[in-house]
Amino acid sequence: MSDKQIHLVIVTGMSGAGKTVAIQSFEDLGYFTIDNMPPTLVPKFLQLVETTQDNDKIAMVVDMRSRSFFSEIQQVLDEIENNDGLDFKILFLTFFKGFINKNAY
């Protein structure tokens, strides 16, 4: 474990809610971004990031389309929560048909 503080945003949510657009916005803000990271790879990736001198701002889309991913993400979140070198947030996006602006298309 290093003294490096990593700022991590996990983007997840419903299909069609704009996860890819959100991750592109984080990239514009200077974050290193990854789209569709399997939950089981998150801890290994963070171990790699801890050994580098840059990339202290990470944003990743973690998809939970199947039940197996849902149970895996819970274990990953428990592990992340116990890591003092991580400051993490979860951004959950959802989609409601009623919010579509028909004039925008």
C-alpha distance (Angstrom), angle and dihedral (degrees) to the residues before:
residue distance angle dihedral
M1 . . .
S2 3.79 . .
D3 3.79 133.3 .
K4 3.78 89.8 -111.1
Q5 3.82 116.0 122.4
I6 3.81 111.8 -143.1
H7 3.79 120.2 -160.5
L8 3.79 108.2 -149.5
V9 3.80 129.2 -175.0
I10 3.80 117.0 -171.1
V11 3.80 110.7 -159.2
T12 3.78 116.3 -161.8
G13 3.77 138.9 143.0
M14 3.75 146.9 109.9
S15 3.78 124.7 -14.0
G16 3.79 110.3 -92.4
A17 3.80 94.2 17.7
G18 3.80 94.7 117.5
K19 3.80 104.9 -97.4
T20 3.80 92.9 147.8
V21 3.81 92.3 48.1
A22 3.81 89.6 48.9
I23 3.80 92.5 50.9
Q24 3.82 89.9 49.6
S25 3.79 88.7 54.6
F26 3.80 90.4 52.8
E27 3.80 88.5 51.4
D28 3.81 88.9 54.3
L29 3.84 87.3 53.6
G30 3.80 91.5 57.2
Y31 3.79 100.4 -95.8
F32 3.79 122.7 140.7
T33 3.81 101.7 -120.7
I34 3.77 137.2 -157.7
D35 3.79 124.9 -174.5
N36 3.83 120.3 -149.9
M37 3.80 100.8 5.2
P38 3.83 111.1 -180.0
P39 3.82 109.0 -123.4
T40 3.80 93.7 -123.1
L41 3.82 91.2 60.0
V42 3.81 96.1 53.0
P43 3.85 97.4 85.1
K44 3.82 92.7 46.3
F45 3.80 91.3 48.6
L46 3.81 91.5 49.9
Q47 3.81 90.0 51.5
L48 3.81 88.4 56.0
V49 3.81 92.3 47.7
E50 3.82 91.1 51.9
T51 3.81 89.6 61.8
T52 3.82 95.3 54.3
Q53 3.79 128.4 83.6
D54 3.80 95.6 -136.0
N55 3.79 136.4 35.7
D56 3.79 97.9 70.8
K57 3.83 90.8 150.4
I58 3.80 113.2 66.9
A59 3.80 130.1 173.3
M60 3.78 121.1 -178.5
V61 3.76 138.5 174.9
V62 3.80 110.3 -131.3
D63 3.77 110.0 -169.8
M64 3.79 120.9 -150.2
R65 3.79 102.4 -171.9
S66 3.78 96.0 138.0
R67 3.79 132.7 48.4
S68 3.81 91.1 -117.7
F69 3.81 90.5 59.4
F70 3.80 89.9 50.4
S71 3.82 93.0 57.8
E72 3.82 90.6 43.3
I73 3.79 93.7 52.7
Q74 3.81 91.0 53.9
Q75 3.82 90.3 57.3
V76 3.81 90.8 46.0
L77 3.81 92.4 50.2
D78 3.80 90.9 50.2
E79 3.80 89.8 52.7
I80 3.81 93.1 46.5
E81 3.78 92.1 48.6
N82 3.81 90.2 58.1
N83 3.82 93.2 52.1
D84 3.81 110.2 98.0
G85 3.81 90.7 -165.9
L86 3.81 91.8 65.5
D87 3.76 130.3 80.1
F88 3.79 103.3 -172.0
K89 3.76 138.8 177.5
I90 3.79 131.8 -174.4
L91 3.78 119.5 -138.6
F92 3.81 110.3 -164.3
L93 3.79 114.4 -169.4
T94 3.76 125.4 -162.6
F95 3.78 135.1 -178.1
F96 3.78 130.1 -136.5
K97 3.81 119.3 -172.0
G98 3.79 90.6 -144.4
F99 3.82 91.3 64.6
I100 3.78 94.9 63.2
N101 3.77 111.1 115.8
K102 3.81 102.3 -141.8
N103 3.81 90.9 -164.0
A104 3.82 90.4 61.3
Y105 3.81 92.9 67.6
